[in-house]
Amino acid sequence: MRSISSSEILGIWERGLAQSQINRGLALLALACPEASSEELAKLPIGKRDGIILTLHEQIFGPKLVCLTACPSCSERLEMTLNVEDIQTKPSDHDAELKIGIDDIEVKFRLPNSLDLIAIEDNQDMSRVRQILIERCIIEVCQNGGKMPVDQLPVKIIEAIEEKMAEADPQANVPLDLTCPACGNKWRTAFDIVSFFWNEINAWAQRVLQEVHVLASAYGWSEEEILGMSSWRRQVYLDLVSQ
């Protein structure tokens, strides 16, 4: 993966302030894969998207992921440290289509991608979200050699499709099992690399822009000149300014 400059990260941050979380994920993908078109990136399975973004995180901020959350029972704040390798699974090779056959019904379908998430992002009805997602991902349904409407699929077929999706693309849903040290409550939550990465970029951008402000005020350097310095060199100048 190519080297990423501070100016590029700040550009992602600035544009991301007005974007949805899904589009922030696509922006991170574009940063990691500049040779790919926006259409190609939007059609990547969610697990493949997240795997690439995890690798990008490792390149920019390192392999450690320091996560903060709160216990849903007593509100105690928890901190845990993960490594990218702890949650990075083998990349999915199911970019095209999957197939299941149950009884006399055969279904061809694909894995969900960013375009599918955009289609459901404003819908608060979870049962409708599930239905839309399944309908978008199904390529073809056949029964006894003839076509079958998607909305007539039995529940057990839909559940089998969802199970096959999860099995084929485990990176799309990374569960974390947590225990509160204060009250002993145990719960499971999903790790969202896009939200996590964005929060880190946001905190980094605020800190770097503050450094730019201090050094520009002290030395008259441009933002471009300051961002072109290594973080170690910037810190030396910041220490000199504070003396």
PEWODA-V356731 format. One record per backbone hydrogen bond with DSSP energy under -0.5 kcal/mol. NH is the residue of the N-H (numbers start at 1). CO is the residue of the C=O. Records with the same first field share a line. If there is no record, write none. Layout:
NH->CO  CO
//
This chain:
9->5
10->6
11->7
12->8
13->9
14->10
15->11
16->12
17->13  14
18->15
19->16
24->20
25->21
26->22
27->23
28->24
29->25
30->26
31->27
32->28
33->29
36->33
41->37
42->38
43->39
44->41
46->112
49->45
50->46
51->47
52->48
53->49
54->50
55->51
56->52
57->53
58->54
59->55
60->56
61->57
62->57  58
65->82
66->64
67->65  80
69->78
71->76
75->71
78->69
80->67
82->65  80
84->63
86->83
87->83  84
88->84
89->87
95->93
98->109
100->107
102->105
105->102
106->142
107->100
108->140
109->98
110->137
114->42  44
115->42
117->113
118->114
119->115
120->116  117
121->117
123->120
124->122
126->124
129->125
130->126
131->127
132->128
133->129
134->130
135->131
136->132
137->133
138->134
139->108
140->108
142->106
143->146
144->104
146->143
148->141
152->149
153->150
157->154
158->154
159->155
160->156
161->157
162->158
163->159
164->160
165->161
166->162
167->163
168->164
169->165
172->169
173->170
174->191
175->173
176->189
178->176  187
180->185
184->180
187->178
189->176
191->174
192->190
193->191
196->192
197->193
198->194
199->195
200->196
201->197
202->198
203->199
204->200
205->201
206->202
207->203
208->204
209->205
210->206
211->207
212->208
213->209
214->210
215->211
216->212
217->213
218->214
219->215
220->215  216
221->215
226->222
227->223
228->224
229->226
234->230
235->231
236->232
237->233
238->234
239->235
240->236
241->237
242->238
243->239  240
//
